[in-house]
Amino acid sequence: MYALINIAGLGLGIACAVIIFSLIKYHLSFDNFHPEADKIYRITTELNIGEIKDISGVPAPLAAAFKNDYPFAETIASIYTSEHELVTITRGTEQKKFEEDLAFAEPEFFRIFSFPLLKGDWQSAMNKPNSVVLTESLSVKYFGSTDPMGKTIRIANKADFTISGIMKDLPANTGRREQIYIPFANLKDLQPWMVSDFWVNVNDDRQCFIKLKPNVSATQVDKIFPAFVHKYYSEKDAKEWKFQLQPLADIHLNKSFGASIGRESLVALGCIGLFLVLAACINFINLATAQATSRFKEIGVRKVLGSSRPQLFWQFIIETSLIGLIAMALALVLSEVALPYINQLFDARLSFNIFSDIYLAGFLVTLLLVMVFSSGFYPGLIMAGIEPVLALKGKLSHSSSGSVSLRKALVITQFAISQLLIIGTIVIVSQMRYAQQADMGFVKDGIVMLPVPDNQPSKIKTLKEQFLKIPGVKDMTFCYAPPAQESASSSRILFASRTEDEKFTISCRYADHDYTSVFGLHILAGRNLLPADTVREFLVNSSTVRLLGLKSNDEVLGKKATINGYKGTIVGVINDFHNKSFHSVIEPLALTSFFVWYGKCAVKVDASNMKATLSQLEATWQEAYPNSLYKQDFLDEKMTKLYEADQTMMTLVQVFTCIAIFIGCLSLYGLAAFMAAQKKKEVAVRKVLGASVQSIVLLFGKEFSRLMLFAFAIATPLGWWVMQSWLSNFAYRIDIGAGIFIVALLITFTVVMFTVGYKSIKTALADPAKSLRSE
């Protein structure tokens, strides 16, 4: 039992440590394979209009201007990424449609980044308009084993491109996910609004990368940016714009620029891994010190027969090493079994190979050595130092080994770790439930989002008429996006007769007049938008009115405004709703009509006959857009992606909490078993003298309950501080009340009672005659 408990505890602890180490190493390794990666930077924008906004993109003219004005860049290049573009492959009369992410890149981009081509040449491919480079896997997906070079694909139903290169598949640890690359010169054909010479237009998708010359530092470049800004901006605008270099290694882990996982998450994972390894080591030390009484005579005999103190010490270290090696083997098996689930959870491509991965091998060796010496050092030292005469006379008690106070301290530590993780789990689950169930200010259930490939007024008017004839369709609207989305852009607002733009930015949403009814938005003052194809009127939310400094919603009605360059009249005020996730505060928002921006349609459907309605929607849509790819999303399901990273962290914390509790249970069970053996005769005497089963069970439970309460006193303030820090990432969050800590204590108490209770009841029910027979 002693060996099994230790192997199980250590095996689970090491398995978690291996998985967490591999995850951290994977996320820290992003894009480090490029030559001179430490000299590669992304130029980012910091916009200060009332509030500071970090933007990963830069204005279109910046790359050329910087290259012309300063000699710091060895290479500088622009790239624009576009998601979910339609790709059509024609084979004779057969057409196949796919949805892919693609990028428009300047030839210099591939002098900065190392993405090898299997066929073709980057410079010629990216210098030749209407050519395209695909990844190897995409080539197989489109053309099978046929040579794709020279073949044609159609993108966005707008232009044909000739395949002039095949790229080796992207490595797992790169931030670039696009598998199609098109010459930057073609950007004006597919995304004309992204090609301009305006210094005040910036977009996250149009980015600029720079590789500095060997003798140039990032600090040097950052120092010249203020002068650069003053050269190309007016005195007023220069106060609002700032450019800076972002190291390539920082891009994947910087949540300010939209990274899915931040460094603080990796630190949290590392701490959890450390806690679990610590819990496993505590498990081992507890059992080793508790087992001491059963080995006193063994050590006494060994000493009488000539064993020295160092020999006895190393005997315990070797015993620990054997258990550690077996546990390590178990851990590697468990890690391999868990690997597919971890990859699915993190959308990663982790792999374990201790023979080819020197970092993992080094980590395992270091972990084993630390665990062996931390787990075996104290028990070995104590056991090797006992007096042989006292040991052979049986005069050594458990307290003689000096391990009682240490064991209590270790049990408290183990309880505190478990309670800390339980508190974390309860808080994260509560916050996620709050985010999913709280009123966001709009209706999200029963709404299907469909793409709109052709948004010409006559086309969408006909489609709307056909959709509304379907029995299960209640209502519909054409729009740029649903109410809540993380990628919403912001712009300036010039209000009424004021001479300067406001000191805040406003998010402009484009939709027709049915947007408010489909999403259940409430008009608090004024009226709804009138049907229109271009910008004429605006609806603004309550936050806009407040930031404009007006006392009532009525004051804004009838006033002129210029938003995102469009002029119109404010005709109504709508309720505030969450236009992003709960991580962000509700921002000022304007709603207006302009068909050019209608890329989606939202259809409110009757849930009672969903299947038939969806089939008719697809048939009608396919008839209207036969050359496009049909795709539907339920808005409520799409909303969960706003908290994808938080959900992943929640799942991990839940799993690791269960593992920590299980390791703690193993330790408690082992300690309870040794306590039962130690108190066997005492229990028998108590029973003979009339003690009840309940009083004996209480005898066992009393000590553990005291330790549990000590641990609770440690875990409560620490857990409150850690989870308050985590909740600070949410603008709208739950309060950490006393109920959370009471639940954590009750869970721990229940676990202790079940673990210790079984062994204590079994001991209490044992026949006292058998225990006292040797006397």
C-alpha positions, 0 to 999 in steps of 0.5 A, spaced: 500 500 500 505 504 501 508 503 494 502 504 491 500 510 494 507 513 493 507 511 486 500 513 484 501 520 487 508 521 484 506 519 477 500 524 477 504 530 480 509 528 475 504 527 469 501 534 470 508 537 471 510 534 464 504 537 461 504 544 464 512 544 462 510 542 455 505 547 454 509 553 457 515 551 452 510 550 446 507 557 447 514 560 449 517 557 443 513 561 438 516 564 432 523 563 435 525 558 429 526 564 424 534 566 423 535 572 427 529 572 431 531 577 436 532 582 431 525 582 428 519 586 430 512 588 429 511 596 429 505 597 433 500 603 434 498 606 440 492 611 439 490 616 445 483 619 444 481 619 451 483 612 452 489 608 450 488 603 445 493 598 442 493 596 435 497 591 432 497 594 425 499 601 422 497 606 417 498 604 410 504 609 408 508 608 414 512 602 411 515 606 405 516 612 409 520 609 415 524 606 410 525 612 406 527 616 412 531 612 416 537 607 415 535 602 421 531 597 417 535 591 414 528 589 411 521 592 412 515 589 409 507 590 410 502 584 410 494 584 410 491 578 413 483 576 411 479 571 414 474 566 411 475 568 404 471 563 399 476 559 395 473 556 389 477 550 385 474 548 378 475 541 375 472 541 368 464 542 370 465 540 377 466 546 382 469 545 390 468 551 395 472 552 401 473 557 406 480 559 408 485 564 411 489 568 406 494 574 406 497 579 402 504 580 403 510 584 400 516 580 397 520 583 403 516 579 408 519 572 406 526 575 407 524 577 414 521 570 416 523 563 414 518 559 411 521 554 406 518 553 399 518 546 396 516 549 389 517 556 386 521 562 389 518 567 394 521 573 390 518 571 383 512 569 386 510 575 390 512 580 385 508 577 380 501 579 380 495 574 380 500 569 383 499 565 389 503 560 394 499 555 397 502 550 403 503 543 401 497 540 405 492 545 402 495 543 395 493 536 397 487 538 399 485 541 393 489 537 388 490 531 391 497 528 388 497 532 382 502 537 381 498 544 382 504 548 379 500 553 374 493 551 376 488 556 377 484 558 383 479 563 384 478 567 390 472 571 393 469 570 386 473 576 384 479 574 381 483 568 378 490 566 381 495 562 378 499 557 383 506 559 382 509 556 389 508 550 394 510 552 401 512 547 406 507 546 412 507 551 417 510 549 424 506 548 430 509 554 433 508 560 429 503 565 429 502 565 422 496 561 420 494 563 413 496 557 408 495 562 402 499 568 400 498 573 395 502 578 392 501 585 396 499 588 389 493 584 389 490 587 395 487 593 391 483 588 387 480 584 393 480 589 399 480 596 395 479 600 402 485 597 405 490 601 400 490 608 401 495 614 403 491 616 409 495 616 416 489 617 420 487 610 418 489 604 422 487 596 422 489 590 426 489 586 420 494 591 416 501 590 419 508 592 418 514 587 420 521 590 421 528 586 421 533 591 424 540 592 422 545 588 426 548 594 430 541 597 431 537 596 437 529 597 439 531 603 443 534 607 438 528 606 433 523 607 439 526 614 440 526 617 433 518 615 433 516 621 436 520 626 431 517 621 425 510 622 428 511 630 428 513 629 421 507 626 418 501 628 423 499 635 425 500 638 431 493 636 434 494 629 431 501 628 433 499 628 441 494 622 439 499 617 435 504 613 437 508 608 434 513 603 437 517 596 436 514 590 439 519 584 439 517 578 435 517 573 441 512 578 445 507 577 440 504 570 441 503 572 449 501 579 449 493 580 450 493 587 449 494 585 442 489 580 442 493 574 444 489 568 446 494 566 452 498 571 456 504 570 460 500 571 466 496 565 464 503 561 463 505 563 470 499 561 473 500 554 470 507 554 472 504 555 479 499 550 479 504 545 476 509 546 482 503 546 487 501 539 484 509 536 484 509 539 492 503 535 494 506 529 491 512 530 495 508 532 501 505 525 500 511 521 500 514 525 506 508 524 510 508 516 509 515 515 510 515 519 516 509 516 518 512 509 517 518 510 521 515 506 527 515 500 523 522 500 521 525 502 527 528 495 529 530 494 522 535 500 522 537 498 529 539 491 526 542 494 520 546 499 525 548 493 530 551 489 523 555 495 521 551 499 517 554 507 517 549 513 517 551 515 510 550 508 508 543 508 511 541 515 508 543 513 501 539 506 502 533 511 503 535 515 497 535 509 493 529 506 495 526 513 493 529 513 487 526 506 485 519 509 487 521 515 483 523 512 477 517 507 477 512 513 478 516 517 472 514 511 467 507 511 469 507 519 468 510 518 461 504 513 460 499 518 463 502 524 459 501 520 452 494 518 454 492 525 456 496 528 450 490 528 444 485 531 449 490 537 451 492 538 444 484 539 442 483 543 448 489 548 447 488 547 439 496 545 439 500 540 436 504 538 442 508 531 442 513 528 447 519 525 445 524 525 451 530 522 446 529 528 441 527 533 446 533 535 450 529 540 454 524 535 456 529 530 458 533 535 462 526 537 465 525 530 467 532 529 470 532 535 474 525 534 476 526 527 478 533 529 482 529 534 486 523 530 488 528 524 490 532 529 494 526 533 497 522 527 498 527 522 501 532 527 504 528 528 511 526 521 512 533 518 510 536 523 515 531 522 521 532 514 520 539 514 519 540 518 526 536 513 531 539 510 536 540 502 535 539 500 542 533 504 543 530 501 537 532 494 539 529 495 545 522 498 542 523 504 546 522 509 540 516 512 539 513 515 533 514 522 536 522 520 537 523 520 530 522 528 530 517 527 525 510 529 528 510 536 527 513 536 520 508 531 518 502 536 521 506 542 517 506 538 511 499 536 511 497 543 513 500 545 506 497 540 502 490 542 505 492 549 503 494 547 496 487 543 495 483 549 498 486 554 494 485 550 487 478 549 490 477 556 491 480 558 484 475 553 481 469 556 484 470 563 482 472 561 475 466 557 474 462 562 478 464 568 473 463 564 467 456 562 469 455 569 470 458 571 463 454 566 460 447 567 464 447 575 465 443 579 461 447 582 455 442 587 453 440 584 447 437 577 445 442 572 442 437 566 442 434 563 436 438 567 431 442 564 425 447 568 422 449 567 415 454 570 410 452 575 405 456 575 399 453 580 394 450 586 398 447 590 392 440 593 395 436 589 389 439 583 391 438 583 399 431 586 398 429 580 394 433 575 399 429 578 405 423 577 401 424 570 400 426 569 407 420 572 410 416 567 406 419 561 410 414 559 415 419 558 421 422 565 420 420 571 425 424 577 423 431 578 419 436 584 419 442 585 414 448 588 418 456 588 419 456 584 425 451 582 431 451 586 437 457 583 441 464 582 438 471 582 440 474 585 433 469 591 433 473 598 430 472 605 433 473 612 430 472 619 432 466 623 433 464 630 431 458 632 435 453 638 433 456 645 432 463 643 436 469 645 433 473 639 435 472 631 435 470 628 442 476 626 447 473 619 446 472 614 440 465 611 438 464 604 435 460 604 429 455 599 427 452 598 420 445 595 419 438 596 416 432 598 420 430 591 423 436 591 427 433 593 433 427 589 433 431 582 431 436 583 437 431 586 442 434 593 443 430 598 446 429 605 444 429 609 450 428 616 446 427 618 439 425 613 434 428 607 430 432 608 423 428 609 417 429 604 411 436 607 407 441 604 403 446 610 405 448 613 412 443 618 413 441 617 421 444 615 427 442 611 433 447 612 439 447 608 446 446 611 453 454 611 454 455 616 448 450 621 451 453 620 458 460 622 455 458 627 450 456 631 457 448 631 456 443 631 461 438 627 458 437 622 452 432 628 449 438 633 448 442 629 443 436 628 438 436 632 432 443 633 432 448 632 427 454 628 427 460 626 423 462 618 425 467 615 421 467 620 416 460 619 415 455 625 416 448 624 419 442 626 424 442 622 431 434 620 431 434 616 437 438 613 443 438 605 444 439 602 451 447 600 453 448 593 451 455 589 451 458 590 445 464 586 447 465 581 452 465 582 460 472 583 459 471 590 457 466 596 459 460 598 455 463 603 449 460 608 446 456 606 440 453 608 433 448 604 429 447 607 422 445 604 415 450 603 409 449 597 405 456 597 403 458 594 410 452 588 410 457 582 410 452 578 415 444 577 415 441 575 422 435 571 422 430 570 428 427 563 427 422 559 431 425 554 435 419 549 435 421 547 427 428 548 427 430 543 422 425 544 417 426 552 417 434 551 417 433 547 411 429 552 407 434 557 409 439 554 406 436 552 400 433 559 399 440 562 400 444 557 395 439 559 390 441 566 391 448 565 391 450 559 387 457 560 387 458 561 394 459 557 400 453 556 405 455 557 412 451 558 418 452 560 426 448 560 431 449 567 435 448 564 442 454 558 440 458 564 437 458 568 443 461 562 447 468 564 443 468 571 447 470 567 453 474 561 449 481 562 453 477 563 460 473 556 458 480 553 457 483 555 463 477 553 467 477 546 464 485 546 466 484 548 473 478 543 474 482 537 472 488 539 476 484 541 482 481 534 482 488 531 481 490 535 487 484 532 491 486 525 489 493 526 491 491 529 498 486 523 499 492 518 497 496 521 503 490 522 508 488 515 507 496 512 508 496 517 514 489 514 517 492 507 515 498 508 519 495 512 525 490 506 525 496 501 526 499 505 531 493 506 535 490 499 534 491 497 542 489 504 544 482 503 540 481 496 543 482 498 550 477 504 549 472 499 546 473 494 552 472 500 557 465 502 553 467 507 548 462 507 542 464 507 535 462 514 534 467 516 539 473 512 536 471 515 529 471 522 532 478 521 535 481 520 528 477 525 525 479 531 530 486 531 529 485 532 521 479 537 522 484 541 526 489 541 521 484 542 515 482 549 519 489 551 520 490 550 512 483 554 511 486 560 515 492 560 510 488 558 503 482 563 504 486 570 504 491 567 499 485 565 495 482 571 495 488 575 493 489 571 487 482 570 484 481 578 485 487 579 481 484 574 476 477 578 476 480 584 475 481 582 468 473 583 467 470 589 467 463 586 469 465 581 475 462 577 481 463 579 488 468 574 492 463 573 498 464 568 504 459 563 501 465 561 496 470 560 502 464 556 506 463 551 500 471 550 499 471 548 506 465 544 506 468 540 500 475 539 503 471 537 510 467 532 506 473 529 502 477 528 509 471 525 512 470 520 506 477 518 506 479 518 513 472 515 515 473 509 512 479 507 515 477 509 522 470 506 522 474 499 520 478 500 526 473 502 530 469 496 528 475 491 529 475 485 534 479 488 541 480 481 543 485 480 536 488 487 538 490 485 545 491 478 544 499 479 544 499 482 551 
